[in-house]
Amino acid sequence: RVSVSDGDGYTQLNQYKLKDEIGKGSYGIVKLAYNEEDDIHYAMKILSKKKLMKKAGFFRRMPPSREGKGGGNSRPPNPLERVYREIAILKKLDHPNVVKLVEVLDDPDEDKLYLVFELVEKGEVMSVPCETPFTEEVARAYFRDIILGIEYLHYQKIIHRDVKPSNLLLGDDGHIKIADFGVSNEFSGGDAFLTNTAGTPAFMAPETLRDDHQNFQGKALDIWAMGVTLYCFAYGKVPFEEEYVLGLHKKILKDEVRFPDSPEVSKELKDIILRMLDKNPSTRITLSQLKDDPWVTC
Ligand SMILES: COc1ccc(C(=O)/C=C\Nc2cc(OC)c(C(=O)O)cc2Cl)cc1
């Protein structure tokens, strides 16, 4: 059903003319796509099924399963299921601060899987590290959008788990849309109870790094990552950085948050960052408390 044709230098996919690459990550690439039918540009995320299978170690020989211990099917879940679950999540989301999935082009005979999203014209809101962080007014406007987007996701029983500036897209209207549900978790009941680490190391909450393997609540993980993100908006860099990941984990678990002397940042902004970067998830600020915070409401 998906007709791929290589014209003079560009790829045509059904009614979409693929243009330059506008995004790239562990997931694959994102290309600008022009829809000839409605004369509108879209963002086309291109995934390779083979790459997804390989990444999940699907083709790796399984260690001989010890029959005696109920060997059973000890295979990891099919990584394509992960993508199809992500697509199912995306299809049910409809909010001004969440990216909009328009359609999926998936030809069973093709290796590639195409996700068509509404274009968020300015792309990533900030690439970290950044020499020119935002003023508090700009950071506040963006942060308000993030609060509304995350509140909507938690209401839809979804934990994002990878909130960070590069997953926050800025539109021409100056508003933010949250993107990339590649590691998100759906839950039932009041909150998710998780045990796996996921997301981007510098944005991971301390409770996910403790080796006492307790399970931890999902919503508080997004709050922590929102705190790291707001710190990036204000200072252009992450609060805990270390060359090696184990050193980074130690800092996230042990180090106090330090605020550089410049740029000048108000006490209110420092206070809200500290409330989100509370290492104890049960005393960490909640979304509804965030909405009433003096820095957010001022
Ligand atoms: C300079 O102008 C630019 C305009 C738009 C972009 C852009 O869109 C980039 C990534 N986009 C996305 C990524 C996603 O995941 C990783 C997902 C998702 O899976 O939710 C959705 C989208 Cl849209 C870049 C530059």
The ligand as a MOL file (V3000), in Angstrom:
LIG
                    3D

  0  0  0     0  0            999 V3000
M  V30 BEGIN CTAB
M  V30 COUNTS 25 26 0 0 0
M  V30 BEGIN ATOM
M  V30 1 C 14.0440 23.0810 12.5760 0
M  V30 2 O 12.7370 22.6630 12.3940 0
M  V30 3 C 12.3580 21.4670 12.9360 0
M  V30 4 C 10.9920 21.2020 13.0090 0
M  V30 5 C 10.5400 19.9900 13.5560 0
M  V30 6 C 11.4640 19.0550 14.0120 0
M  V30 7 C 10.9300 17.7770 14.6010 0
M  V30 8 O 9.7420 17.5310 14.5310 0
M  V30 9 C 11.8150 16.8320 15.2880 0
M  V30 10 C 11.3890 15.6660 15.8710 0
M  V30 11 N 10.0320 15.3050 15.8270 0
M  V30 12 C 9.4520 14.2470 16.4950 0
M  V30 13 C 10.2100 13.3050 17.2210 0
M  V30 14 C 9.5310 12.2520 17.8870 0
M  V30 15 O 10.1770 11.2950 18.6140 0
M  V30 16 C 11.5950 11.3710 18.7130 0
M  V30 17 C 8.1310 12.1670 17.8230 0
M  V30 18 C 7.3920 11.0860 18.5340 0
M  V30 19 O 7.6700 9.8820 18.3310 0
M  V30 20 O 6.4720 11.4380 19.3190 0
M  V30 21 C 7.3990 13.0860 17.1020 0
M  V30 22 C 8.0570 14.1250 16.4450 0
M  V30 23 Cl 7.1500 15.2990 15.5350 0
M  V30 24 C 12.8210 19.3130 13.9560 0
M  V30 25 C 13.2850 20.5230 13.4050 0
M  V30 END ATOM
M  V30 BEGIN BOND
M  V30 1 1 1 2
M  V30 2 1 2 3
M  V30 3 1 3 4
M  V30 4 2 3 25
M  V30 5 2 4 5
M  V30 6 1 5 6
M  V30 7 1 6 7
M  V30 8 2 6 24
M  V30 9 2 7 8
M  V30 10 1 7 9
M  V30 11 2 9 10
M  V30 12 1 10 11
M  V30 13 1 11 12
M  V30 14 1 12 13
M  V30 15 2 12 22
M  V30 16 2 13 14
M  V30 17 1 14 15
M  V30 18 1 14 17
M  V30 19 1 15 16
M  V30 20 1 17 18
M  V30 21 2 17 21
M  V30 22 2 18 19
M  V30 23 1 18 20
M  V30 24 1 21 22
M  V30 25 1 22 23
M  V30 26 1 24 25
M  V30 END BOND
M  V30 END CTAB
M  END
